[in-house]
Structures are given as C-alpha cells and as structure tokens.
Amino acid sequence: MSFDIAEIERRLSNLARIGTVAEADYAQALVRVRSDGFTTEWLPWITRRAGGDIDWWAPEVGEQVLVIAPSGLMEDAFVIPALYSNSRPEPEQSPDRHTVRYANGDVVTHDRSDGSWFIQCAGEITVQAGGPVTIIAAGPVLVQAPSVTLDTPETTCTGNLTIAKNLAIQGGSGGTSTRITGNIEMIGNITVEGSVNASGSIIDGGGNTSHHSH
C-alpha cells in the first residue's frame, strides 16, 4: 500500500513542472528541462501548428517553460513555452499591444487601440509576391531605410507624389525614351546634358521663345 501511495505522489508531482531549458537539440526539435535539481530526458515542445500549415519558434536555453506529463509519466511528457521570469520580463503592460522583441533588437508591435504597426529591423526586408501588391492607408506610411528598390514592371501612384531631394530618371533599354504625361511645374534650375526637343514654344521669364533672333 505504501508503494502505491509513493507512486501516486511521484506521478502527481510530475503532472506539471516549471523549469528552465537546460539543453536544446534543434535538429530533432527536442529540449531537456531542469526543474528542482532534476533534468528531464529529451522532450518535444508544443508548437502552434504542425500539419499542412507549420510553425517554428524554438525555445532557448535558459528560457522558463512548463513541463506537462500526462498521468505523471515523464516518458510521455512535453514542454509548453514559455513563462516570463525576472531575467526575461514581459515586454508590454497593455492588453492592446502585441509585441515581439528579438534578441538582436528587432521589434514588431501591433497596437489594436489605434490600429498601428511598428516594425524595427536591423537587416534587409524582402517582400516577394506572385501578384500585385497594394498598400491602402488612411494615414501616412513612413519607411526609413538606406535604400528601397521596387523591382516591378509597373508602378502606379494614384495621388500626388512629392520628392524632397534629387530625382534621376533613366530611360528604358534599347534607346527607348521615358514618357511623362501631363503638366509639370518645376521650381528651381534645370540642367540638361543633351538636346532639348519641343513641339511647342519654350518661353523664358522675359517672354522670349526658342525661335527669337537678335
């Protein structure tokens, strides 16, 4: 009888354990967890999806996790990441904000109270789409980066376009020209390297045209 009670107590103590990841085998998607001086065998961790859609976000060594052992049997146990700790506290204190802070300093935050998104990335951002990409925003969209490349055959701006600094237009390949349709108003000097051909009049501030004679 005493053996049965001891076994029941052992299983009860194993049902749920809080511990920290001691080792990780990412090739096998397994971790070992240390809890109360005891280190588990290699255990799988819970992920959000592992079917036709699949997710990967691996726990790290030192991360606080929960070990669940059905019926108290550690050979059937699995790991649920993760719990906040004193060394790794929560990144937000609002239920309206969903934030991911990466170890390298990158941040992704969505605030449902105003619908805003904030993305901070130390490296490159690549968006690859098989169809059109449409950005619809009720307010300003700010992109700060060393350079931005739009690799697309067609780019359409349906509203006003303001360029605060220099504009360089390169014609198409094979000697084709770049066509700008509509009226253009420029404030400042214009320097042209090459000929200027006009089907209409060219009038300066004094009312002179390109056809005047001295």
LINGIRA-V280799 format. One record per residue. N is the residue number from 1. PHI is phi in degrees with one decimal (999 if undefined). Layout:
BEGIN
{{N;PHI} {N;PHI}}
END
This chain:
BEGIN
{{1;999} {2;-63.9} {3;-63.1} {4;-61.9} {5;-65.1} {6;-62.7} {7;-67.2} {8;-64.1} {9;-63.0} {10;-62.7} {11;-66.7} {12;-62.1} {13;-67.9} {14;-90.3} {15;-56.5} {16;-146.4} {17;-130.0} {18;-94.8} {19;-155.9} {20;-123.1} {21;-66.5} {22;-95.0} {23;-144.4} {24;-140.0} {25;-118.6} {26;-72.8} {27;-66.1} {28;-103.3} {29;57.6} {30;-133.3} {31;-136.5} {32;-113.0} {33;-118.1} {34;-99.2} {35;-146.0} {36;53.9} {37;79.0} {38;-111.4} {39;-112.1} {40;-72.1} {41;-74.7} {42;-68.5} {43;-128.1} {44;-78.4} {45;-113.7} {46;-75.9} {47;-121.8} {48;-73.0} {49;-143.1} {50;-149.4} {51;-126.9} {52;-61.3} {53;-95.2} {54;-136.9} {55;-124.6} {56;-138.2} {57;-150.7} {58;-80.8} {59;-69.2} {60;-113.3} {61;-60.7} {62;94.3} {63;-79.1} {64;-81.6} {65;-137.1} {66;-118.8} {67;-102.1} {68;-110.8} {69;-122.4} {70;-57.6} {71;62.2} {72;76.6} {73;-94.5} {74;-67.6} {75;-69.0} {76;-107.0} {77;-74.8} {78;-144.9} {79;-112.4} {80;-113.3} {81;-80.5} {82;-145.7} {83;-123.2} {84;-65.4} {85;-140.3} {86;-62.8} {87;-80.5} {88;-134.9} {89;-76.2} {90;-64.0} {91;-82.0} {92;-137.3} {93;-133.6} {94;-133.1} {95;-71.4} {96;-83.5} {97;-109.6} {98;-110.1} {99;-128.2} {100;-121.4} {101;-111.5} {102;-91.0} {103;-62.9} {104;-86.2} {105;101.7} {106;-66.2} {107;-139.5} {108;-128.2} {109;-133.7} {110;-118.5} {111;-110.3} {112;-73.7} {113;-68.4} {114;-124.4} {115;75.5} {116;-87.7} {117;-122.2} {118;-130.1} {119;-126.0} {120;-118.0} {121;-134.0} {122;-80.9} {123;-113.6} {124;-79.2} {125;-119.9} {126;-119.4} {127;-116.3} {128;-116.6} {129;-128.3} {130;-85.0} {131;-132.9} {132;-61.6} {133;-111.6} {134;-119.2} {135;-112.3} {136;-118.0} {137;-136.0} {138;-78.4} {139;-127.3} {140;-63.7} {141;-116.3} {142;-107.6} {143;-122.2} {144;-114.7} {145;-157.6} {146;-58.9} {147;-159.7} {148;-131.8} {149;-117.3} {150;-104.8} {151;-95.1} {152;-149.2} {153;-64.2} {154;-134.1} {155;-129.8} {156;-120.6} {157;-110.2} {158;-85.2} {159;-124.2} {160;-70.9} {161;-125.1} {162;-110.7} {163;-115.9} {164;-79.5} {165;-127.0} {166;-74.6} {167;-124.5} {168;-115.3} {169;-116.4} {170;-108.0} {171;-67.4} {172;-69.3} {173;-74.6} {174;74.7} {175;80.1} {176;-73.1} {177;-98.0} {178;-98.4} {179;-104.7} {180;-116.6} {181;-102.7} {182;110.5} {183;-77.7} {184;-128.3} {185;-117.6} {186;-118.2} {187;-111.4} {188;126.7} {189;-79.5} {190;-124.7} {191;-114.1} {192;-118.6} {193;-99.5} {194;132.3} {195;-79.7} {196;-119.3} {197;-109.6} {198;-131.0} {199;-82.2} {200;-115.7} {201;-81.7} {202;-115.0} {203;-117.1} {204;-92.0} {205;-64.8} {206;-90.5} {207;87.5} {208;-80.5} {209;-112.0} {210;-70.6} {211;-106.1} {212;-75.8} {213;-128.6} {214;-102.9}}
END
